[in-house]
Amino acid sequence: MEKKIRNEVAVFFVITLALSFIVFWGPIAYFKIPTVNLVDGPVGPVWAILLFLVGGFVPSIAGIALTGYYDGRSGVRNLLKSSVRFGFSAKWYFLILASALFIALVSILIYTSLGNDFDFSQFALQLPTLLPLIILGPLSEEFGWRGFALKRMLKFTSPNFASIIIGLVWSLWHLPLFYMLGTSQYEFGLPFIVFLISVTSTSFAYTYFYIKTNASLLSSIFLHWVYTYGMQVVASSVERTTEYSWLEFIPA
């Protein structure tokens, strides 16, 4: 049984990375095809923009599809139900919210300590981004990373090891973005190794809250959502400098 579960996780990782590198993001990055721009928005051909957007949903699509393949319709139902399992203690909602916003505040503190100014009104001004932010990231990824991979890995390995492996694969999945015109990773020259360390560290927090909330996928979605919002607030106000790139060292 353990070998079977290991193979299922391996299949998920291979499919997710292969689709990203070969079908969706990889070709766009390799051929330098424009898709979106940080300032001007969509700038490329429609088909390329669609590849870019759909590519962001690959982890969740793969996670849901493989859950259906291995566990049937009941497995998919349970996975979807887990994403709306609100029943865990209110203290975990608070801790998730507090931990994610704390990271944003630490980033701001470091940035301002270097003599820079920060516009704290961005916490209010960026509220309209909450809806797209829950779709692009939490919902597009978490059914795969935590809903499929973490759930299975906890059956045959330790939480720490699962966090490391998922964090590494999660980071690697983003690699094409570092060579893709218009992305923040490419335009600001963010070092991939910094991103890898940050995301892998982040993975431990996701695992911790997932376990503490009785394997509620909602906790992962909520953490991803609040953390992304916090980083959106930071990115909207800081100047794109070398210091900004190194803020990526700070994990969620």
HELIX and SHEET records of a PDB file:
HELIX    1   1 GLU A    2  ALA A   18  1                                  17    
HELIX    2   2 LEU A   19  PHE A   24  3                                   6    
HELIX    3   3 TRP A   25  TYR A   30  1                                   6    
HELIX    4   4 VAL A   46  GLY A   55  1                                  10    
HELIX    5   5 VAL A   58  SER A   82  1                                  25    
HELIX    6   6 ALA A   90  SER A  113  1                                  24    
HELIX    7   7 GLN A  122  LEU A  125  1                                   4    
HELIX    8   8 LEU A  127  THR A  129  5                                   3    
HELIX    9   9 LEU A  130  ILE A  134  1                                   5    
HELIX   10  10 ILE A  135  LEU A  139  3                                   5    
HELIX   11  11 SER A  140  GLY A  144  1                                   5    
HELIX   12  12 TRP A  145  LEU A  150  3                                   6    
HELIX   13  13 LYS A  151  MET A  153  1                                   3    
HELIX   14  14 PRO A  159  TRP A  173  1                                  15    
HELIX   15  15 LEU A  175  TYR A  179  5                                   5    
HELIX   16  16 SER A  184  GLU A  187  1                                   4    
HELIX   17  17 PHE A  192  LYS A  212  1                                  21    
HELIX   18  18 LEU A  217  SER A  237  1                                  21    
HELIX   19  19 THR A  242  TRP A  246  1                                   5    
HELIX   20  20 LEU A  247  PHE A  249  5                                   3    
SHEET    1   A 2 VAL A  36  ASN A  37  0                                        
SHEET    2   A 2 GLY A  41  PRO A  42 -1                                        
END                                                                             
